[in-house]
Amino acid sequence: MIENAWIKYLDGDNDSLSEVYLISFEKMKAYGLKIGFDQKTCEDAIQDIFIKICCNREKLTHVKRIEFYLLNSLKNRLFDYHQEERRRRVIDKDEVFQKYEDSVIESIILTESELHMKLEVERFMQSISPKQRRILHYYYQLNMSADEIATIFDITPDAVRRSISRSIKKIQSAHPEMILP
């Protein structure tokens, strides 16, 4: 049945190629899956083969056993896909290495920046009193409320807020380049 459709196609009947396709598609896909390729890759390879057949009818007059030809073509096309994928993976490894190298450099720069910032903050904090430093620490580092800090220092919440405000103003006046909340 498929051989008859193939002969008609070679004789010029374009509709017969659709018949060859419909008869052989599932068998070809099953073969591709059996040799280890995924469904999408198999279907893409089958499409490629039939496009090639459409473009090269005159060159295929020697093909008498179309089923063998289709399965052999599928195997070759799938292995071509496999080789292309392996080449892409090599390239991808190089790209990943470059991205990793870039991220390491960025990490070093970020670490240096964070260290510099930490030293600057420590220097700024030296310009205020120890009590103000502790209040700022509780407020910004420990996320404590003004009420909680007031309880610790036995002062009013308003006094805590004033202390925070004064500390920030003092730091900003001594170091105008520093941006504080």
Backbone bond lengths (Angstrom), bond angles and torsions (degrees), N, CA, C in turn:
res aa  C-N    CA-C-N  psi(-1)  N-CA   C-N-CA  omega(-1)  CA-C   N-CA-C  phi
1 M - - - 1.451 - - 1.523 111.10 -
2 I 1.362 117.45 -49.55 1.459 120.47 178.35 1.525 110.43 -68.35
3 E 1.339 117.02 -34.65 1.466 120.82 179.43 1.532 110.51 -64.34
4 N 1.350 116.55 -39.27 1.470 120.36 178.43 1.529 110.75 -65.13
5 A 1.343 116.49 -42.40 1.464 120.04 178.77 1.527 110.05 -63.83
6 W 1.322 116.33 -37.49 1.462 120.15 179.64 1.535 111.10 -65.98
7 I 1.289 116.79 -43.97 1.473 120.36 179.23 1.527 109.99 -62.08
8 K 1.347 117.46 -41.75 1.476 120.92 177.89 1.534 110.35 -61.76
9 Y 1.332 115.98 -40.26 1.475 119.57 179.08 1.524 109.98 -63.15
10 L 1.321 116.83 -45.79 1.465 119.80 179.48 1.526 111.57 -62.54
11 D 1.348 116.81 -28.70 1.467 121.06 178.40 1.528 112.39 -81.79
12 G 1.356 117.46 -0.89 1.463 119.72 174.76 1.513 115.98 114.21
13 D 1.316 119.42 -1.49 1.461 122.42 -179.96 1.539 109.41 -85.04
14 N 1.324 116.94 97.82 1.476 121.86 -176.31 1.523 112.74 -62.73
15 D 1.325 118.31 -32.22 1.465 121.08 -179.82 1.529 111.81 -64.65
16 S 1.308 117.06 -25.04 1.461 120.61 -179.09 1.528 111.55 -66.97
17 L 1.321 117.64 -26.81 1.460 119.42 178.01 1.530 110.06 -66.41
18 S 1.330 116.99 -34.74 1.468 120.43 175.58 1.518 110.39 -61.56
19 E 1.315 116.32 -38.56 1.463 120.76 178.28 1.532 110.16 -65.78
20 V 1.324 117.29 -43.24 1.470 121.21 177.24 1.520 109.16 -59.64
21 Y 1.325 115.67 -43.52 1.459 120.91 -179.40 1.529 111.14 -61.70
22 L 1.328 116.47 -49.43 1.468 120.77 -177.75 1.527 112.23 -63.76
23 I 1.317 116.76 -37.52 1.464 120.86 -179.60 1.527 110.77 -70.69
24 S 1.332 117.45 -38.86 1.465 120.44 -170.66 1.531 114.54 -97.16
25 F 1.309 119.24 -15.32 1.464 121.44 -171.84 1.534 112.76 -55.80
26 E 1.320 117.64 -54.29 1.469 120.57 -176.88 1.530 112.14 -63.54
27 K 1.330 116.30 -39.69 1.459 120.13 179.02 1.537 110.18 -64.44
28 M 1.329 116.48 -41.87 1.466 120.49 179.24 1.527 110.48 -65.44
29 K 1.314 115.94 -43.57 1.466 119.48 -179.69 1.529 110.58 -63.05
30 A 1.321 116.84 -42.44 1.464 120.62 178.94 1.529 110.35 -61.81
31 Y 1.320 116.82 -39.68 1.459 120.80 178.43 1.534 110.43 -64.16
32 G 1.319 117.23 -45.44 1.468 120.85 179.00 1.518 112.45 -62.14
33 L 1.323 116.21 -40.50 1.471 120.09 177.28 1.523 110.38 -65.55
34 K 1.322 116.17 -38.62 1.463 120.90 -178.14 1.531 111.46 -64.46
35 I 1.314 117.49 -34.71 1.462 118.71 -179.25 1.528 112.19 -87.82
36 G 1.345 116.38 5.73 1.464 119.06 167.14 1.512 117.74 108.28
37 F 1.300 119.00 14.00 1.458 120.31 179.55 1.526 110.11 -103.42
38 D 1.327 115.54 155.94 1.463 118.73 -179.38 1.529 110.64 -79.62
39 Q 1.312 114.86 166.09 1.470 121.34 -173.86 1.525 112.26 -60.26
40 K 1.311 118.16 -45.53 1.464 121.11 -177.48 1.524 110.92 -63.26
41 T 1.313 116.56 -43.11 1.468 120.52 179.09 1.521 110.19 -62.89
42 C 1.330 116.87 -42.31 1.467 120.92 178.37 1.526 110.78 -61.47
43 E 1.317 116.37 -46.75 1.469 120.12 -178.98 1.523 111.10 -63.82
44 D 1.337 117.08 -40.11 1.468 120.46 177.50 1.529 110.66 -62.97
45 A 1.310 116.48 -43.42 1.469 120.77 -179.93 1.530 110.73 -63.42
46 I 1.323 116.91 -41.15 1.470 120.49 178.72 1.523 110.08 -62.29
47 Q 1.333 116.16 -43.31 1.470 119.74 177.48 1.527 110.61 -60.12
48 D 1.321 116.79 -44.08 1.466 121.12 178.78 1.526 111.27 -57.95
49 I 1.317 116.60 -42.66 1.468 121.13 -178.32 1.525 110.46 -64.18
50 F 1.332 116.90 -43.93 1.463 118.77 -177.90 1.527 111.31 -72.23
51 I 1.300 118.06 -29.88 1.471 119.93 173.95 1.527 109.36 -65.74
52 K 1.325 116.02 -42.52 1.460 120.57 178.52 1.533 110.59 -62.68
53 I 1.327 115.68 -40.64 1.473 119.46 178.03 1.524 110.13 -62.10
54 C 1.342 117.41 -42.38 1.472 121.12 178.99 1.528 111.23 -60.19
55 C 1.304 115.80 -40.20 1.469 120.55 -175.97 1.525 113.36 -79.36
56 N 1.317 117.45 -18.66 1.468 120.55 -172.32 1.524 113.63 -126.79
57 R 1.310 118.97 37.19 1.472 121.54 -176.32 1.525 111.62 -56.81
58 E 1.316 116.99 -44.31 1.462 120.40 -176.67 1.529 112.30 -63.68
59 K 1.326 116.91 -29.05 1.458 121.09 -178.18 1.529 112.45 -83.57
60 L 1.329 117.54 -5.35 1.466 121.19 -174.80 1.527 113.64 -108.15
61 T 1.308 117.14 13.60 1.476 119.73 -178.51 1.521 112.15 -65.08
62 H 1.303 118.02 -20.25 1.463 122.19 179.24 1.541 112.63 -76.25
63 V 1.340 117.01 -16.08 1.469 120.96 -176.76 1.528 109.01 -77.77
64 K 1.322 115.07 115.80 1.470 120.39 179.87 1.535 111.05 -105.43
65 R 1.335 117.21 -35.97 1.473 121.55 179.65 1.527 107.84 -102.40
66 I 1.321 116.19 87.69 1.463 121.56 -172.92 1.529 112.63 -64.55
67 E 1.320 118.53 -36.81 1.471 119.86 179.69 1.526 110.91 -61.62
68 F 1.328 116.50 -44.97 1.460 120.47 177.84 1.536 109.73 -62.66
69 Y 1.313 115.90 -44.40 1.472 120.16 179.95 1.532 111.01 -60.00
70 L 1.341 117.22 -44.32 1.465 120.83 -178.18 1.526 111.66 -65.53
71 L 1.326 117.13 -44.14 1.468 119.75 -179.62 1.529 111.44 -67.59
72 N 1.313 116.74 -39.35 1.462 120.39 177.70 1.533 110.54 -66.43
73 S 1.331 116.52 -41.61 1.470 120.81 177.44 1.525 110.82 -63.40
74 L 1.326 115.42 -40.08 1.464 119.70 178.88 1.522 110.19 -62.92
75 K 1.320 116.46 -46.91 1.468 119.95 179.28 1.535 110.07 -57.72
76 N 1.315 117.36 -46.62 1.470 120.46 -179.83 1.525 111.68 -63.62
77 R 1.322 116.57 -42.04 1.472 119.44 -179.06 1.530 110.82 -66.47
78 L 1.322 117.11 -41.02 1.464 120.05 178.41 1.527 111.15 -63.89
79 F 1.306 117.51 -38.90 1.464 119.01 177.44 1.531 111.39 -69.94
80 D 1.340 116.73 -30.72 1.468 119.03 172.37 1.531 109.81 -62.30
81 Y 1.345 115.75 -44.52 1.468 119.63 176.82 1.526 110.62 -58.68
82 H 1.332 115.40 -42.71 1.468 120.31 -179.48 1.529 110.61 -61.06
83 Q 1.326 117.27 -43.89 1.470 120.72 179.05 1.524 111.12 -64.80
84 E 1.339 116.58 -40.95 1.464 120.15 177.61 1.523 110.60 -61.73
85 E 1.325 116.67 -41.19 1.463 121.58 179.67 1.522 110.49 -64.24
86 R 1.313 117.37 -41.51 1.467 120.64 178.66 1.522 110.61 -63.08
87 R 1.330 117.50 -40.79 1.471 120.50 177.61 1.524 110.49 -64.14
88 R 1.326 116.63 -40.71 1.476 120.03 178.45 1.515 110.62 -63.97
89 R 1.334 117.43 -39.19 1.463 120.27 179.66 1.517 111.25 -63.43
90 V 1.325 117.86 -37.81 1.468 121.00 177.42 1.520 109.02 -62.97
91 I 1.312 116.50 -44.59 1.462 120.48 178.37 1.521 109.66 -64.28
92 D 1.325 116.30 -43.93 1.452 119.97 -179.47 1.524 111.19 -61.16
93 K 1.351 117.53 -37.94 1.456 119.79 178.07 1.519 110.45 -61.20
94 D 1.345 116.10 -41.51 1.463 119.31 178.08 1.520 110.74 -64.19
95 E 1.324 116.19 -41.54 1.462 119.70 178.57 1.520 111.16 -64.53
96 V 1.332 115.61 -41.59 1.461 119.60 179.08 1.517 109.90 -63.53
97 F 1.343 116.98 -42.74 1.457 120.24 178.16 1.523 110.06 -59.54
98 Q 1.341 116.27 -43.64 1.470 119.74 179.92 1.522 110.29 -63.45
99 K 1.320 117.12 -42.92 1.465 120.23 178.37 1.517 110.40 -63.63
100 Y 1.346 116.52 -40.49 1.458 120.60 178.90 1.525 109.50 -63.96
101 E 1.330 116.16 -44.19 1.466 120.11 179.62 1.522 109.77 -61.59
102 D 1.331 116.58 -43.68 1.466 120.06 177.95 1.519 110.83 -61.83
103 S 1.344 117.05 -41.05 1.461 119.06 -178.66 1.526 111.08 -68.79
104 V 1.338 117.71 -32.45 1.459 120.53 176.49 1.521 109.44 -65.61
105 I 1.321 116.16 -44.34 1.468 120.03 178.74 1.527 109.88 -62.32
106 E 1.340 116.17 -45.34 1.463 119.53 178.08 1.525 110.90 -61.20
107 S 1.319 116.58 -38.58 1.460 120.93 179.28 1.525 110.73 -63.86
108 I 1.328 116.41 -42.41 1.466 120.16 178.37 1.524 109.94 -63.05
109 I 1.327 116.36 -44.78 1.468 120.35 179.05 1.514 110.17 -62.43
110 L 1.335 116.67 -44.54 1.457 120.90 179.64 1.523 110.84 -62.20
111 T 1.333 116.61 -43.32 1.462 120.38 178.58 1.522 110.50 -61.43
112 E 1.320 116.18 -43.86 1.473 120.23 177.73 1.523 110.19 -62.06
113 S 1.312 116.42 -42.78 1.471 120.52 179.72 1.523 110.29 -64.03
114 E 1.333 116.60 -43.51 1.458 119.94 179.49 1.524 111.21 -64.27
115 L 1.315 116.70 -39.48 1.460 120.85 178.16 1.529 110.16 -64.33
116 H 1.316 116.20 -44.81 1.465 120.68 177.76 1.532 110.42 -60.56
117 M 1.339 115.70 -44.78 1.463 120.84 -179.95 1.523 109.98 -62.79
118 K 1.327 117.21 -42.65 1.464 121.08 179.82 1.529 110.48 -61.09
119 L 1.327 116.66 -44.15 1.469 120.42 178.16 1.528 111.21 -63.17
120 E 1.309 116.10 -39.29 1.466 120.43 178.26 1.531 110.57 -64.73
121 V 1.336 115.88 -44.43 1.469 119.54 179.71 1.524 109.94 -62.79
122 E 1.336 116.37 -42.86 1.470 118.88 178.09 1.534 110.77 -60.91
123 R 1.314 116.50 -40.29 1.469 120.42 178.53 1.531 110.15 -65.03
124 F 1.314 116.21 -42.09 1.466 119.95 179.06 1.524 110.77 -63.38
125 M 1.328 115.09 -40.95 1.464 119.16 -177.47 1.531 111.91 -65.91
126 Q 1.320 116.85 -24.05 1.467 119.59 178.64 1.523 111.64 -70.03
127 S 1.319 117.15 -15.96 1.456 119.90 -178.28 1.539 112.41 -83.38
128 I 1.339 117.78 -2.66 1.474 120.38 177.19 1.529 109.29 -118.56
129 S 1.317 115.73 166.97 1.469 120.54 -176.27 1.532 111.06 -70.85
130 P 1.349 116.38 158.90 1.474 119.36 178.36 1.525 112.54 -58.22
131 K 1.316 117.80 -37.80 1.469 120.10 179.73 1.526 109.97 -64.78
132 Q 1.328 116.83 -43.89 1.462 120.28 178.53 1.541 110.78 -63.70
133 R 1.311 116.42 -38.15 1.474 120.35 177.64 1.525 110.03 -61.04
134 R 1.345 116.64 -45.17 1.467 119.72 -179.68 1.530 110.83 -64.57
135 I 1.324 116.39 -41.52 1.472 119.52 178.84 1.536 109.84 -61.23
136 L 1.337 116.69 -46.57 1.468 119.46 178.37 1.535 110.78 -61.95
137 H 1.312 116.80 -40.42 1.459 121.21 178.71 1.535 110.47 -59.93
138 Y 1.322 116.36 -48.70 1.463 119.54 179.67 1.532 111.16 -62.63
139 Y 1.332 114.96 -40.20 1.461 119.37 -175.53 1.537 111.82 -72.68
140 Y 1.326 117.18 -50.44 1.463 120.38 -174.74 1.526 113.76 -89.26
141 Q 1.297 118.44 -38.73 1.458 120.14 -175.85 1.530 112.71 -84.96
142 L 1.312 115.53 -40.82 1.463 118.87 -177.73 1.524 113.27 -98.78
143 N 1.332 115.81 -0.79 1.469 122.53 178.22 1.532 112.51 54.75
144 M 1.302 115.66 37.78 1.466 119.77 178.07 1.531 108.83 -84.25
145 S 1.318 116.00 151.17 1.463 120.85 179.07 1.530 109.80 -81.43
146 A 1.327 115.33 165.09 1.466 120.33 178.00 1.531 109.85 -60.97
147 D 1.335 118.18 -36.08 1.464 121.59 178.38 1.524 111.25 -63.56
148 E 1.336 116.82 -43.31 1.464 120.26 -179.62 1.530 111.12 -66.10
149 I 1.320 115.81 -41.17 1.471 119.96 179.30 1.523 109.98 -66.54
150 A 1.329 116.28 -39.48 1.475 121.04 179.68 1.524 110.27 -60.15
151 T 1.323 116.93 -38.66 1.463 120.97 178.49 1.530 110.65 -63.74
152 I 1.312 116.79 -42.23 1.469 121.11 -179.31 1.530 110.88 -63.45
153 F 1.334 117.75 -44.10 1.466 121.77 -174.82 1.536 112.72 -92.61
154 D 1.314 114.39 -2.80 1.466 119.80 -179.15 1.534 110.81 57.21
155 I 1.352 113.70 49.81 1.464 121.44 175.19 1.527 107.36 -134.32
156 T 1.312 117.22 175.79 1.466 120.16 -179.37 1.530 110.31 -82.28
157 P 1.330 116.93 155.30 1.466 120.07 176.08 1.535 112.08 -58.56
158 D 1.343 117.13 -35.00 1.467 119.77 176.96 1.526 110.99 -63.28
159 A 1.328 116.89 -37.44 1.465 120.41 178.43 1.530 109.89 -64.77
160 V 1.332 116.23 -37.63 1.472 120.17 177.25 1.520 109.46 -62.97
161 R 1.329 117.65 -47.62 1.474 121.91 -179.57 1.523 110.79 -61.20
162 R 1.344 116.86 -42.74 1.474 120.30 177.87 1.526 110.45 -62.73
163 S 1.329 116.66 -41.07 1.464 120.90 179.91 1.534 110.40 -63.05
164 I 1.323 116.50 -43.45 1.474 120.63 178.13 1.520 109.46 -62.21
165 S 1.318 116.16 -47.12 1.462 120.77 -179.06 1.525 111.46 -61.50
166 R 1.315 117.35 -44.97 1.470 121.07 179.76 1.526 111.06 -64.89
167 S 1.331 115.56 -40.99 1.468 119.57 179.64 1.526 110.61 -61.12
168 I 1.309 115.27 -45.41 1.469 119.48 -179.82 1.527 110.17 -63.66
169 K 1.322 117.17 -44.78 1.460 119.86 179.01 1.522 111.24 -61.69
170 K 1.332 116.66 -41.13 1.454 120.65 -179.92 1.529 110.71 -63.95
171 I 1.322 115.90 -44.90 1.467 119.74 178.66 1.522 109.91 -63.17
172 Q 1.337 117.13 -43.65 1.457 120.23 -178.54 1.522 111.91 -67.00
173 S 1.311 117.24 -36.30 1.470 118.06 178.80 1.524 110.59 -69.83
174 A 1.329 117.57 -36.29 1.464 120.67 178.74 1.528 111.38 -76.50
175 H 1.335 116.26 -29.14 1.467 121.36 -176.40 1.534 109.34 -137.86
176 P 1.323 119.00 77.42 1.466 122.13 -175.81 1.527 114.02 -63.12
177 E 1.339 117.34 -18.96 1.462 119.35 179.38 1.521 112.74 -74.56
178 M 1.330 116.52 -15.90 1.469 120.24 -178.67 1.516 109.74 -84.95
179 I 1.318 115.25 131.87 1.463 121.31 179.55 1.516 107.63 -102.76
180 L 1.317 116.42 120.35 1.455 121.59 178.89 1.510 109.31 -118.81
181 P 1.324 116.69 154.70 1.478 120.74 -179.22 1.524 111.45 -68.64
